[in-house]
């Protein structure tokens, strides 16, 4: 499990500071927020799972969300967090379960833990939260390399222990692998992709599903079909909160259109061009797996 709250908060603070240094326009994986009664730390693994640590005057609470867990509130009927996750939770911390932290509401939880003064008590499966809230120096190094940065394992160990401040950590920019990406795009940059169809679609169920994905009206979708315009337009960027859902939608739509003449992928930005599947998968990197989910 994790170290005591003071040690865990120290390392999370260092991770937030490092993330802020590398991403001044907005966090990638770690962020710190003020909340009523204390402060909160948000961490994500970049694959749709996240954990939140709330350090309050009444105690320290962790809630986590594993999108593949059977305990997901979206898997329950009616949709709601599993009450078993609250078993034994001190009354003083119950209100913290539903606190909004940054973009995250408390509804999304499949794991709950709290510090009882001597050790962590937990409910649910928190394996992913262990790696997300308390990464090893090796895990942290892999994250940095994914983003195009490199730091020594010794330096990262010192960062996590608190002996080196984030702004003093030596990090080097690593050139992205040479790829034949369009428009000078670099791995990890945002890009806008569209999905259109080769021929018209009359399947009402599919049209309704496209409406749900795109947020447009049936009329707008039919006009796009008649004009050959895009049925779906998404901005994608690795580790963004919407990435998993949007890549999944694209995969679902491409598969559904296979029975209707197939789908066309295209870039709108950084350049307007046709997008073949191999290039699209290369631009997605590890997030490619969501195409087939």
Phi, psi and omega per residue, in radians:
X1 nan -2.819 -3.060
X2 -1.634 2.901 3.007
X3 -1.242 3.110 3.100
X4 -1.054 2.723 -3.047
X5 -0.878 -0.758 -3.094
X6 -1.051 -0.737 3.137
X7 -1.221 -0.721 3.137
X8 -1.121 -0.727 3.141
X9 -1.155 -0.642 3.109
X10 -1.081 -0.810 -3.125
X11 -1.218 -0.632 3.096
X12 -1.154 -0.665 3.080
X13 -1.071 -0.681 3.113
X14 -1.164 -0.695 3.125
X15 -1.151 -0.700 3.092
X16 -1.104 -0.733 -3.140
X17 -1.143 -0.678 3.112
X18 -1.171 -0.762 3.115
X19 -1.061 -0.748 3.139
X20 -1.133 -0.630 3.111
X21 -1.157 -0.729 -3.097
X22 -1.430 -0.395 -3.094
X23 -2.327 1.264 -3.086
X24 -1.104 -0.346 -3.125
X25 -1.515 -0.103 -3.138
X26 2.744 2.603 -3.053
X27 -1.203 2.685 3.068
X28 -1.762 -0.887 -3.121
X29 -2.263 -0.477 -3.031
X30 -2.218 2.335 -3.136
X31 -2.573 2.651 -3.117
X32 -2.078 2.410 -3.090
X33 -2.387 2.598 2.956
X34 -1.500 2.390 3.095
X35 -2.337 2.810 3.103
X36 -0.961 2.143 3.090
X37 1.541 0.047 -3.134
X38 2.906 -2.471 -3.123
X39 -2.429 2.850 -3.117
X40 -2.389 2.638 3.072
X41 -2.151 2.310 3.114
X42 -1.972 2.362 3.101
X43 -2.384 2.441 3.081
X44 -2.265 2.636 3.101
X45 -1.600 0.055 3.113
X46 1.409 0.016 -3.115
X47 -2.101 0.340 3.101
X48 1.802 -0.063 3.124
X49 -1.880 2.593 3.114
X50 -2.616 2.826 3.099
X51 -2.416 2.569 3.137
X52 -2.251 2.221 3.014
X53 -1.844 2.200 3.100
X54 -1.957 2.064 3.138
X55 -1.880 1.850 -2.997
X56 -2.122 2.921 3.114
X57 -1.100 -0.439 -3.108
X58 -1.634 -0.044 3.134
X59 2.575 -3.068 -3.116
X60 -2.132 2.231 -3.073
X61 -2.231 2.489 3.003
X62 -2.134 2.328 2.980
X63 -2.232 2.442 -3.085
X64 -2.332 2.797 -3.136
X65 -2.340 2.091 3.037
X66 -1.886 1.951 -3.000
X67 -1.151 -0.289 3.133
X68 -1.719 0.006 -3.084
X69 -1.254 2.483 3.047
X70 -1.161 -0.307 3.137
X71 -1.513 0.070 -3.140
X72 -1.017 2.379 3.111
X73 -1.059 -0.396 3.132
X74 -1.340 -0.217 3.126
X75 -1.651 -0.073 -3.066
X76 -1.780 2.744 3.118
X77 -2.287 1.997 -0.035
X78 -1.251 2.846 -3.104
X79 -1.164 2.081 -3.117
X80 -2.948 2.673 3.068
X81 -1.054 2.598 3.124
X82 -1.196 2.084 -3.128
X83 -1.098 -0.349 3.127
X84 -1.114 -0.379 3.133
X85 -1.212 -0.286 -3.109
X86 -1.700 -0.012 -3.078
X87 -1.053 2.115 3.119
X88 1.475 -0.054 -3.124
X89 -1.173 2.265 3.114
X90 -1.008 2.452 -3.105
X91 -0.981 -0.608 -3.086
X92 -1.119 -0.362 -3.101
X93 -1.759 -0.106 -3.045
X94 -1.088 -0.664 -3.139
X95 -1.124 -0.428 -3.109
X96 -1.286 -0.315 -3.132
X97 -1.038 -0.619 -3.029
X98 -1.786 0.116 3.120
X99 -1.126 2.352 3.038
X100 -1.388 2.267 3.140
X101 -2.153 1.911 -3.075
X102 1.030 -2.168 -3.134
X103 -1.524 0.012 -2.971
X104 -1.848 2.280 3.031
X105 -1.689 2.727 -3.085
X106 -1.216 -0.220 -3.129
X107 -0.965 -0.674 -3.097
X108 -1.437 1.668 3.078
X109 -2.646 2.356 3.066
X110 -2.229 0.060 -3.080
X111 -2.680 2.384 3.106
X112 -2.392 2.397 3.086
X113 -2.490 2.686 3.081
X114 -2.619 2.707 -3.135
X115 -1.585 2.139 -3.087
X116 -1.654 0.151 -3.121
X117 1.864 -0.448 3.123
X118 -2.188 -0.540 -3.085
X119 -2.743 2.987 3.102
X120 -1.511 2.233 2.949
X121 -1.714 2.442 -3.115
X122 -2.520 2.689 3.086
X123 -2.295 2.349 -3.119
X124 1.627 3.101 -3.116
X125 -1.588 2.011 -3.070
X126 -1.998 0.409 -3.120
X127 -0.995 -0.774 -3.118
X128 -1.131 -0.605 -3.120
X129 -1.191 -0.585 3.082
X130 -1.007 -0.825 -3.089
X131 -1.253 -0.547 -3.054
X132 -1.397 -0.788 -3.099
X133 -1.399 -0.537 -3.085
X134 -2.315 1.185 -3.133
X135 -1.209 2.644 3.014
X136 -1.352 2.942 3.091
X137 -1.067 -0.592 3.119
X138 -1.159 -0.784 3.106
X139 -1.081 -0.727 -3.141
X140 -1.116 -0.678 3.112
X141 -1.107 -0.682 3.118
X142 -1.134 -0.708 3.108
X143 -1.057 -0.791 -3.139
X144 -1.081 -0.731 -3.122
X145 -1.155 -0.613 3.055
X146 -1.019 -0.571 -3.087
X147 -1.603 -0.002 3.112
X148 1.598 0.398 3.132
X149 -2.187 2.775 3.101
X150 -2.438 2.410 3.037
X151 -2.480 2.679 -3.116
X152 -1.250 2.655 3.105
X153 -1.094 -0.643 3.107
X154 -1.092 -0.774 3.138
X155 -1.114 -0.705 -3.137
X156 -1.206 -0.631 3.066
X157 -1.100 -0.715 3.109
X158 -1.152 -0.650 3.099
X159 -1.077 -0.838 -3.091
X160 -1.167 -0.520 -3.127
X161 -1.442 -0.230 3.132
X162 1.621 0.064 -3.106
X163 -1.500 -0.183 3.063
X164 -2.314 2.293 3.095
X165 -1.334 2.678 -3.096
X166 -1.037 -0.633 -3.099
X167 -1.357 -0.133 3.094
X168 -1.804 -0.140 -3.127
X169 -1.195 2.331 3.121
X170 -1.430 2.008 3.065
X171 -2.188 2.523 -3.121
X172 -2.125 2.488 3.086
X173 -1.328 2.284 3.116
X174 -1.863 2.237 3.118
X175 -1.136 2.376 3.105
X176 -1.129 2.616 3.089
X177 -0.976 2.525 3.134
X178 -1.183 2.136 3.136
X179 -2.366 2.664 3.098
X180 -1.524 1.077 3.142
X181 -1.495 2.571 -3.107
X182 -1.297 2.573 2.980
X183 1.138 0.380 -3.138
X184 1.276 0.278 -3.129
X185 -1.112 2.454 3.094
X186 -1.979 2.550 -3.108
X187 -0.973 2.234 -3.124
X188 1.774 -0.305 3.079
X189 -1.238 2.685 3.047
X190 -1.220 2.683 3.021
X191 -2.652 2.700 -3.104
X192 -1.903 2.163 -3.113
X193 -2.099 2.519 3.085
X194 -2.096 2.678 3.048
X195 -2.152 2.204 3.053
X196 -2.269 3.039 -3.081
X197 -2.008 2.677 -3.116
X198 -1.289 -0.629 -3.137
X199 -2.381 2.985 -3.080
X200 -1.159 2.717 3.138
X201 -2.180 2.309 3.117
X202 -2.070 -0.057 -3.127
X203 -1.144 1.971 -3.057
X204 -1.093 -0.735 -3.134
X205 -1.061 -0.704 3.136
X206 -1.207 -0.701 3.110
X207 -1.068 -0.700 3.119
X208 -1.155 -0.666 3.126
X209 -1.175 -0.691 3.090
X210 -1.092 -0.670 3.104
X211 -1.067 -0.731 3.132
X212 -1.108 -0.716 -3.116
X213 -1.214 -0.746 -2.996
X214 -1.538 -0.427 -3.067
X215 1.403 0.055 3.117
X216 -1.554 3.111 3.115
X217 -1.613 2.858 3.077
X218 -1.041 -0.690 3.119
X219 -1.050 -0.764 3.126
X220 -1.110 -0.679 3.138
X221 -1.169 -0.737 3.121
X222 -1.127 -0.642 3.091
X223 -1.142 -0.698 3.100
X224 -1.097 -0.668 3.119
X225 -1.144 -0.735 -3.111
X226 -1.264 -0.530 -3.114
X227 -1.604 -0.131 -3.065
X228 1.334 0.319 -3.123
X229 -1.443 3.071 -3.107
X230 -1.258 2.431 3.040
X231 -1.500 -0.457 -3.059
X232 -2.521 2.329 3.072
X233 -2.299 2.109 -3.101
X234 -2.292 2.476 2.929
X235 -1.618 2.196 -3.100
X236 -2.043 2.486 3.021
X237 -2.746 2.304 -3.085
X238 -0.986 2.393 3.108
X239 1.316 -0.021 3.091
X240 -1.224 2.717 -3.060
X241 -1.069 -0.524 -3.053
X242 -1.596 -0.081 -2.964
X243 -1.047 -0.848 -3.069
X244 -1.041 -0.843 -3.117
X245 -1.101 -0.775 -3.055
X246 -1.213 -0.723 3.089
X247 -1.126 -0.671 3.071
X248 -1.075 -0.710 3.104
X249 -1.093 -0.748 3.136
X250 -1.081 -0.800 3.123
X251 -1.066 -0.728 3.123
X252 -1.106 -0.767 -3.104
X253 -1.201 -0.747 3.112
X254 -1.043 -0.740 3.122
X255 -1.132 -0.727 -3.124
X256 -1.157 -0.616 -3.100
X257 -1.353 -0.169 3.118
X258 -1.030 -0.548 3.133
X259 -1.461 -0.008 -3.096
X260 -2.197 0.627 3.086
X261 1.649 -0.111 3.098
X262 1.737 3.078 -3.101
X263 -2.116 2.713 3.017
X264 -2.024 2.311 3.031
X265 -1.815 2.493 3.101
X266 -2.590 2.643 3.000
X267 -1.591 2.381 2.934
X268 -1.738 -0.534 3.111
X269 -2.588 2.461 0.264
X270 -1.370 -0.276 3.076
X271 -2.418 2.713 3.077
X272 -1.504 2.007 -3.101
X273 -2.840 2.728 3.028
X274 -1.147 2.603 -3.074
X275 -2.186 1.990 3.098
X276 -1.418 2.814 -3.014
X277 -1.101 -0.676 -3.102
X278 -1.103 -0.752 3.123
X279 -1.160 -0.716 3.124
X280 -1.040 -0.792 3.141
X281 -1.133 -0.657 3.113
X282 -1.143 -0.651 3.131
X283 -1.221 -0.544 3.118
X284 -1.330 -0.512 -3.090
X285 1.105 -2.391 -3.118
X286 -1.037 -0.407 -3.136
X287 -1.235 -0.084 3.074
X288 -0.945 -0.567 -3.051
X289 -1.027 -0.427 -3.102
X290 -1.317 -0.199 3.103
X291 -1.140 -0.510 -3.049
X292 -1.819 0.199 -3.110
X293 -1.614 nan nan
